[in-house]
Amino acid sequence: MAKGRIVPKISVSVTTKSNLFIGGSPATFEIGGVDLFTVTNAKGLPYIPGSSLKGVMRHMVRELISSNPSEQPDDELRVLVNEINQWYKGYLQKVALEQEEQLTLLNIENERKERAVRRMQDAIDCASAEYLFGIEGFNDTPKLLFNDLLVVSAESVADRDALFSVDTKNKIEDVQIKNREHIVANPRSYRVVRPGVTFVGDIILYRFELLGNASKQQKIIEFIERLLLQFNEGIYRLGNSGSRGYGRVQVDIIKEEVQLG
């Protein structure tokens, strides 16, 4: 990011309310050992990848965009979604005009120019609040950047080990035994993050000044924070095995901050 640019960010804490399992790197085979481990960093500490939080929030926005008003009781969120749709459309229309002028000045051949114009028009036609998470094929657009969420404190090996528990569940499989199909349950063990572990991280609002004035940027911050707090209702979860009760979290907004990038 350019030196001196003002970059707003939202700092959040995420505390596990149930077991959390993300990823699932296979462990080295060991009889009686753990089959799969939740993701950890080089220090052996669990973390929540920014992509995991981003993916669930993108899903939330898609649901808001596609739902009928009767299915989505939060009218204020729907209003914010519609406003963000229009802000992205206006931003891309401005970029399209600048691009057309540049292509003309560079004397780009007509076929290449037409492809570029069609590509931009497609992006304009599909403009939506989902562009908060990036626009495929376009760089340097206003978007949210998700940092990984790191565990708050674990200074010793004992502290680190206390962050985990081992859970076992059955994997149901169809197997052939003597040319006959049988359903068998194979127990598998998982090393998961236990309830009560707190992670912290940031969501950076990259180049959102291009969408409009400070008032619009503040509305986007409000929208993101309201999405984050929906995790506390228990419907949206992080990681794998949500249907089994995994992934329930408590999200708290630590602070909004404007820093020099």
Secondary structure, 3 states (H helix, E strand, C coil): CCCCCEEEEEEEEEEECCCECCEEEECCCCCCCCCEEECECCCCCEEECHHHHHHHHHHHHHHHHHCCCCCCCCHHHHHHHHHHHHHHHHHHHHHHHHHHHHHHHCCCCHHHHHHHHHHHHHHHHCCCHHHHHCCCCCCCCCEEEECCEEECCCCCHHHHHCCEEEEEEEEEEEEEECCEEEEEEEEEEEEEECCCCEEEEEEEEECHHHHCCHHHHHHHHHHHHHHHHHHHHCCCCCCCCHHHCCCCEEEEEEEEEEEEC
